[in-house]
Amino acid sequence: MTAYAPFPLIDLEGAPRERGRQHGQAAADRLRRGAKMYAESLLRSGVDWAELEQRAEALVPSIEAFDPAYVEEMRGIAEGSGEPFAAVVLMNARTEMVAAARAKALAASAPDGCTAALALPEASIDGVLLHGQNWDWRAECAETGVVLRIRRDDGPDILTFTEAGGLARSGLNAAGIGLTANALECDRDYRRGPGVPLPFIRRKVLESVTLANAVQTIVATPKLGSNHMAVSHGQEAFGFECAPDETFWLAPDRGIYVHANHWIAESARARVKDTGLAETPCSIYRDKRVRDRLVPKRGKLTLDDLRHAFFDDWNAPWSVCRPPRPNTRGVVTATAAMILMRPTEGRLEACPMPALNKTFTTYSLTPDRTAQKQAGQKHAAE
């Protein structure tokens, strides 16, 4: 069995720019590798470095209007890593930078996969919400991923798996919010603007204190392309199928929720044309395979049950757990990471390249500084 190094855990604290410098210093090699990979993809699509820099700067006003701290954090990452600012923007807006003006040249060359699943407390064996996903993307990303533990003074601490240089992908926070995301495509993508690149929306969700805050962020923020996000919090969870200008929500079925890479909300299927299935045809059965493994254990589900469901290798290499293989356009993709979470406990497990490697590393938010800060504030008030 091939050995893959665990995703490094990087602790960040302080003001946004300082957090960025810490991130950039600790993840410089992985960031450099990721940025080179995407820059080469862009070049094959006709975008040279000079144009890449122009596209990066063109995105800054939308990002700054959404939250100026994110631009500061990216500038810090560039300073800490010694990489150009445009490379950091690329790591946070890789799809949007080309797809918006080039008919999805990058997105079509290697579409994200992903299969997500949740079990509400009523469906788990110990009454704790479970949340996880397989992240299907470029095989190289098994060696460019990182886990960030972000200590914040202005909100709940965050634990997020992401690509080096990225602000967030999937993860949890100290308020018990959990998040996973997977790609969707439709006929409305990249035809209008402005919009906020998806990683910044995910980061904002992970800064939320309540489920209502998270839902408002997802529904109210304009996007350039489609995406699905599953958000959990304590006793509840929902899925959100997002077109650039409209969001369709889904609820778990008797405590279980599964989503892959095709639109499933009836309202969405009546209003948008699914343009992604031609690139990810396995999506049509991946969610069914995972659901069929979870439903018989409803009320007794454990994190290991999610793990086993995500390891499903039926119809490999077009399987739930995808070994490295060329996609429909010849780009080598794989299940680059499996992520399993118990969000209310601040616990995240991650395994790089699970089709070839079964070793998980557990990451934790503890000690929970949010609880400590609240206790300190209460004591001071007394």
N, C-alpha and C positions, 0 to 999 in steps of 0.2 A: 504494500500500500504506500502511495506517495506521501511524503511528509510535507506539510505546509506549516509555516510559522504562524502562531496565533496573531490575530490583529493586535497591534500595539495599543495599549491604553495610554492616552495623553490627558493629563490633568491641566485644566485651564482655569485661570482666575484673574480678577482685576478688571480694569476698564476694557472696552471692546478692542482697542488697538493693541493693548498689552496681551490680551487673550490671543489675538491673532499672531503676535510675534512668537508667543510660546508654541502655538500650533505649528507655525512655519518652521521654527527651529527643530522641533521634534519630528516632523514629518517631511523634511525637505526632500529626501531621496524618493519617497513614495509619491510625493506631489510632482516632482520632476518627471518621474516615469509616466504618471497619469497624464500630465499636460502634454508631454511629447506624443503619447499615443493618440490623443484627440486632435492635436495640431496636425499630425500626419493624416488623419482621416479628413480633416478639413481641407488640407492641401490637395488630396485626391479629389475632393469635391470642387476644386477651383478657387479655394480661399487661401491666399498666402498669408504670411505673418503680418504684413502691413495692414491687410484688410481685416485680419483677426483682431488686431488692436483697435481698429476703428469700430468694429462691431461691439467689442467689449466696452469702449467708452460710450457708445450709443445706448447701452443698457443701463448705465450708471444713474441717469435721472429717474428712471422708473424704480430702481432699487432704493435710491436715496429717498424718494417720496414715500415709499412703503416703510422704510426704517433706515435712517442715516447711519445707525450703529453698525449695520451689516456692511456698508461700504468701508467704514473705519476698520472693522474686523478683517475684511479682505485685504486692505492696505497693510495691516499688521502682518498678515500671513505672508504677503509678498516680501516685506522687510525681513521677517524672520527666516524665510527660506532662501532669500537671494534670487527668487524667481520674479519675472515681470508681473506687474499687476494684472495684465491681460491674461496671463496663464491662470491666475487664481479665479478671475471671472469665468474663464473657460471651464474650470472644474465645477463651478456652480451653475452654469448655464450652457452646458455643452450642446444640448439639443437646440435651444432657442437661438443660439448665435448663428447657426447656419440655416436651420429649418425655416425661420421666419421669412427669409428672402430667397431661399434656394429650393423651394418645394420639398422641404424635409430631406435634403440630401444626406445629412448625417443620420437622422432618425431612421430613415428607410434602409440605411446600410447595415444597421445593427439594432433593431428595436429591443427595448427592455422586455424581459419576460416578467416573471414573478407570480407566485401563488401565495395568497395570504389566508390565514384562518384564525378565528377567535372562538373561545368558549366562555360564555358568561358564567358567573358563579353558580347559577342553577344547573349548569351542565358539567361542572368540574367536580372532582371527588371531594375536595376540601373547601368548596365555596369561595375559591379565589379565581379571579378572572385570568385567563390565559390568552396570549396573543403572540403570533409569530408569522414568519414568511420565509420562502425561498426567494433569493434575489438572483434572477437570471439576467446576465449581462455579459460584457466582454470577459473572456477567460482570464486575461491579464489582471483583472481587478481583484482576484483572490490575493494578489500581492501588492495592491495599492490601497486597500481598505484600512481604516483605523477606527478606534472607538474613542470618542471624546467624552470626558467627564468635566462638565462645565459648572464651576462654582460661581453662582450669581448673587449679587447683593440686591438686585432689583426684581427678584422673582424666584421661582423654584429652580433648583439645580437640575441639570439635564444630563442624561446618559444617551449618546446617540452613535450608531454605526453610520459611517459615511466614507466616501472616498477622501483620501488625503487632500486637504485644501478646501473641502466642502464644509458648509456650515451645518448641515444636517441631512439625514436620509430617513432612517427608521430609528425608533428609540422610545424613551420614556422620560418622565420627569418626577421630581419629588412630590408633586401634587397628585400622582397616580395616573396621569395621562399617558396613554400608549399610542403609538403611531406606526403604521406601515403604509407603503405606497407602491403601486404598480401601474405600468403604462396602459393607456388606452389611446386609440386613434379614431378620429372621425373627420367628416368632410368639412368641418368648420375650422380645423387647426391651421394656425399660422397664416390666417387671412386678414387679420385685423390687429390693431394695437392701440395704445400700449398695453402691456401686460407684465406681470411679475413672474420671473422664472420660478419654477416649482420648488427648488430647494429652500428658497427664502420663505415660501409659504409653509413648508414643513417645519422650518425652524421656528416660525411664529406660533404654529400649533404647539410645539414642544415648550414654548414659553408660557402657555396658557395655564391658568389656575383652575379653571372649570371647563366642563364639557361645552357649555354654552359659549365661552370665549373661543374655543377651538372651532366650533361649528361656524361662528360668525366669521372667523378668519377665512375658512374654506369657501363659504358661500359668497362673501362680499368682495373677495379679491379677484380682479380680472386676471385671466391667464392667457398665454399665447397658444398653448396646446392642451390636449386632453390628458387626464390622469385620474386614477382611482386612489382614494385615501381611506383607510380604515382607522377610526379613532375609538379608543376605549377609555373608560374612566370609572373605576370602582365596580358599580353594579350594571353599567350600561355600555353599549358599543353600537356604532353605526358605520355604514359604508357610504362613501360619497363618490359618485361617478360624475366627474367634472368635465364638461365641454368648456371652451374658452369663455363663453358668455352665459352659461347655464349649468346648474348643479342639480343632480337627481340623487335622492337619498334612499338607502336601503337599510332594513332592520334585520337582525338575526332571526332565524327560524327556530323557535323553541330552544334558544340559547346557543345556537351554533351559526357561525357565519363563515363563508368561504368565497373567495373571489380570485379569478385569474386575470386574463387580459382581453376579455371581450365584454361588451355592454350587456347587462342582464336586467336592469330595471325596465319594466314594460313601458314606462313613460319615456325613457331615453331611447329605446329601440323604435318607438313611434316617431321620434323627432330627429334623430341623427343617423347618419349612415356609417356603419362600422367599417373603417378602412384598414383595420389592423389585423384581422384574421388571416389575410393572405400571407402575412409575414410571420405570424405566430399561430399556425393552425392547430397546434397541440393544446392551445388554451381551451378549446371546446370541450375537452375531456379532463384536463388537469384539475379543474375545480371539482368536477364530479368524482374523480378518483379520491381526492382528499376528503370530500364530504362523506363518501361511502364508507370510509374507514373510521370516521369520527362518530357518525350518527348512531351506530349500534352500541356505543359506549357512553351515550348521553347520560349525564348524572354521575359518571364515574371517570370522566376524562382527566388525564394528567398531562404534564408537559411532555412526558415521554410518548404519549399517544400522538400529540402533534408532531413530535420528532419522527416517529415511525411513519406517519402519514406523509410527511414531507420527503422521506427517503424512498417513496414509491418509485420503482424503476420500470414499471410496465411500459412497453413500446419504446424503450431506450434505443437511440439517444433522444427521441422526442418524448421525454418523460417528465414527471413532476420533478424528480431530481435529475438534472440534466448533466451528463458528462460532457467534456469539451467536444464540440463538433461544429462544422460549418453551418451557418444558418442559411436561409434561402438565398442570400446574396454573397455567400462565401466567407463571411466574417466568423471567426471561431468564437463561439459563445458557450456558456456553461452556467450551471448554478454556482455563482461565484461565492455565495455565502448563504448559510442558513441561520436565521435569527429567531430565538425563542425568548419570550419575556413573561414575567409575572410583574406587571407594572406597579401594582400597589405595594409590592415589596422592594421595588427599586432594583430588580434583578434581571439581567440580560445575559443570555448564552449565545455564543457565536462560533460557527465552524466554517473555515474557508474551504471551498471546493469540496462539498460534502459527498459528491459522487466518488471521489478518490481518497477521501480523508474523513475519518469519523471522530476526530478529536475536537471536543468543545472546550472553550474557555469561558468561565463565568466572570462577569463584570458586575459591580454593585455600586450603587450611590452611597451606601452607608460609609461613614456616619451621615445621617440625614441632616444637613445643616439648616434646611428649611424649618424643621421641627425645633432645632436648637434656637434658631433666630426668633421664632414665634414665642418659645418659652421664655427667652431672654427679654423680649419686649413686654410680655405679660408681667414678668417679675419686676421690670423697671416701672411699669405703670402702677403696680401695687406699692 
